[in-house]
Amino acid sequence: MTREDIPAVHKALKREYDRHDAPIIEFIQAQTGSTFKVLIATILSARTKDKTTTQVVRKLFKVVQNPDDLRRTPLDEIEKLLFPVGFYRVKAKHLKALPDVLDQEFAGRIPETIDELCKLPGVGRKTANLVVTVAFDKHGICVDVHVHRITNRLGLIKTKTPLETEMELRRILPKRYWKSWNRQLVSFGQTLCKPRHPQCNRCPIATLCEKIGV
């Protein structure tokens, strides 16, 4: 795949994406319109399958609707609500600390920039980029394992880390695709272009893939 193939790949990814359920973060934004809930769900989704994240946020949001609810909820109860997401005890500590950091650093509001979001507990660049694009509808490039793996597998880029992938995509990817590529590639990576045994025989962009069958 080359940079000239990006528009065609985008169209194919969009068609494939429309055939499946939206990722949980997109679903929460569509259902609630809550920046706070998008942030919380994004933190919880790290290293956790969408199915598990969905189950947990349904439990959590029955108890927690805003930062003050997090402040009032004991840490051990938050841990119970977060189980079985990956690293649930660590994430519980992050959520427990979140209201104070929001008050101290941002006057209680959820910040809208990547650099500011990265000051929040449990938030790295991947989470920050996703919150920026989904919750605030701003341009960002969220690079998770799917985006990193697939863009390298296709041969569009050659990078070793997600941060390198983000910076390279910011350089070569037309900005009109920034918001949509994460959700499309995540869906694509979960359904067809899997880490092992990708379903190349069903892949709509197989002819453009540098490592077909890998």
C-alpha positions in Angstrom: 0.0 0.0 0.0 1.2 3.5 -0.8 0.0 7.0 0.2 -1.8 7.2 -3.2 -4.0 4.2 -2.1 -5.3 5.9 1.1 -8.6 7.2 -0.4 -9.5 3.8 -1.8 -8.5 2.0 1.4 -10.6 4.5 3.4 -13.7 3.7 1.3 -13.2 0.0 1.7 -12.6 0.3 5.4 -15.8 2.4 5.8 -17.9 -0.1 3.9 -16.5 -2.9 6.1 -17.0 -0.8 9.3 -20.7 -0.2 8.4 -21.3 -3.9 8.4 -20.5 -4.3 12.1 -21.4 -2.8 15.5 -19.7 0.4 16.5 -16.9 0.2 19.1 -18.1 0.8 22.6 -16.7 4.3 22.9 -18.5 5.5 19.8 -21.7 3.8 21.2 -21.4 5.6 24.5 -20.9 9.0 22.8 -24.0 8.4 20.6 -26.1 7.2 23.5 -25.2 9.7 26.2 -23.3 12.6 24.7 -21.4 12.7 28.0 -17.7 13.7 27.8 -17.2 12.4 31.3 -18.6 8.9 30.4 -16.5 8.8 27.2 -13.4 9.6 29.2 -14.1 6.9 31.8 -15.0 4.3 29.3 -11.9 5.0 27.2 -9.7 4.6 30.3 -11.3 1.3 31.1 -11.1 0.0 27.6 -7.3 -0.1 27.5 -6.1 -3.7 27.2 -9.7 -4.9 27.5 -12.1 -6.4 24.9 -15.1 -4.3 24.0 -17.5 -7.0 25.3 -16.0 -6.8 28.8 -15.8 -3.0 28.7 -19.5 -2.8 27.7 -20.5 -5.1 30.7 -18.5 -3.1 33.1 -19.6 0.4 32.1 -23.2 -0.7 32.4 -22.6 -1.6 36.0 -20.4 1.5 36.7 -22.7 4.1 35.2 -25.6 2.9 37.4 -23.5 4.2 40.3 -21.2 6.8 38.8 -22.7 9.6 36.6 -20.2 12.4 37.3 -16.9 13.2 39.1 -18.6 13.8 42.4 -20.0 10.3 42.3 -16.5 8.9 41.9 -15.3 11.0 44.9 -18.1 9.6 47.1 -17.6 6.0 46.1 -15.1 4.0 48.2 -12.1 2.6 46.3 -13.0 -1.0 47.1 -16.5 -0.5 45.7 -15.0 1.0 42.5 -12.7 -2.0 42.2 -15.7 -4.3 42.4 -17.5 -2.3 39.8 -14.5 -2.4 37.4 -13.9 -6.1 37.6 -13.1 -7.9 35.2 -11.5 -5.2 33.0 -7.8 -5.5 32.6 -5.7 -3.9 35.5 -9.0 -3.1 37.3 -7.3 -2.2 40.6 -4.9 0.2 38.9 -7.7 1.8 36.9 -9.8 2.1 40.1 -7.1 4.1 41.7 -6.9 6.3 38.6 -10.7 6.9 38.6 -10.6 7.7 42.4 -8.0 10.3 41.9 -9.6 11.8 38.8 -12.1 14.3 40.5 -9.3 16.0 42.5 -7.1 16.3 39.5 -9.9 17.8 37.5 -10.6 20.3 40.2 -7.0 21.2 40.9 -5.8 21.5 37.3 -8.9 22.3 35.2 -11.5 23.9 37.5 -13.6 20.7 37.3 -13.9 20.6 33.6 -12.6 17.8 31.3 -9.8 19.4 29.1 -10.1 19.3 25.3 -6.4 19.0 24.2 -4.2 16.0 24.0 -1.5 17.5 26.2 -3.9 18.5 28.9 -5.8 15.2 28.9 -2.5 13.4 29.3 -2.2 15.1 32.7 -5.2 13.1 34.0 -4.6 9.8 35.9 -4.7 6.8 33.6 -4.6 8.8 30.4 -1.9 8.4 27.8 -1.7 9.6 24.2 -3.9 6.8 22.9 -6.7 7.6 25.3 -6.3 11.3 24.9 -6.5 11.1 21.1 -9.7 9.0 21.3 -11.4 11.4 23.8 -10.4 14.4 21.6 -12.0 12.8 18.5 -15.0 11.1 20.0 -16.0 13.4 22.8 -15.0 16.8 21.3 -15.1 16.0 17.6 -11.6 17.4 17.1 -8.8 16.0 14.9 -6.6 13.4 16.5 -5.1 10.1 15.6 -5.6 7.4 18.2 -3.1 4.6 17.7 -3.9 1.3 19.5 -2.6 -2.2 18.7 -4.9 -2.5 15.7 -3.9 0.8 14.1 -0.2 0.1 14.7 -0.4 -3.5 13.4 -2.5 -3.0 10.4 -0.9 0.2 9.0 2.5 -1.6 9.2 1.1 -4.9 7.8 -0.3 -3.0 4.8 3.1 -1.4 4.3 1.8 2.1 4.5 4.4 2.9 7.3 7.3 1.2 8.9 7.4 2.0 12.6 8.3 0.2 15.8 6.1 1.9 18.4 2.6 3.3 18.6 4.0 6.8 19.2 6.1 6.5 16.0 3.0 5.3 14.2 0.9 8.3 15.4 3.6 10.8 14.4 4.0 9.2 10.9 0.3 9.0 10.3 0.0 12.7 11.3 2.6 13.4 8.6 1.1 11.4 5.8 -2.6 10.8 6.4 -4.9 13.5 5.0 -6.6 15.2 8.0 -10.1 14.4 6.7 -9.4 10.8 7.7 -8.0 11.3 11.1 -11.2 11.0 13.1 -12.4 7.9 11.4 -9.4 5.7 10.9 -9.2 4.5 14.5 -12.7 3.2 14.7 -12.5 1.7 11.2 -9.2 0.0 11.8 -10.2 -1.2 15.3 -13.3 -2.8 13.8 -11.3 -4.2 10.9 -8.7 -5.6 13.2 -11.3 -7.3 15.4 -13.2 -8.9 12.6 -10.8 -9.6 9.6 -7.2 -8.4 10.0 -6.5 -10.2 13.2 -3.0 -10.5 14.8 -2.9 -14.2 14.0 -4.6 -15.9 11.0 -6.0 -12.8 9.3 -8.9 -13.6 7.0 -7.1 -12.5 3.9 -9.5 -14.4 1.6 -12.3 -12.1 2.7 -10.2 -8.9 2.9 -11.4 -6.0 0.7 -8.0 -4.5 0.5 -5.9 -7.7 0.2 -4.5 -6.7 -3.2 -2.9 -3.6 -1.6 -1.4 -5.5 1.4 2.3 -5.8 1.5 2.3 -8.8 3.8 -0.8 -10.7 2.7 -1.1 -14.0 4.6 1.2 -12.9 7.5 
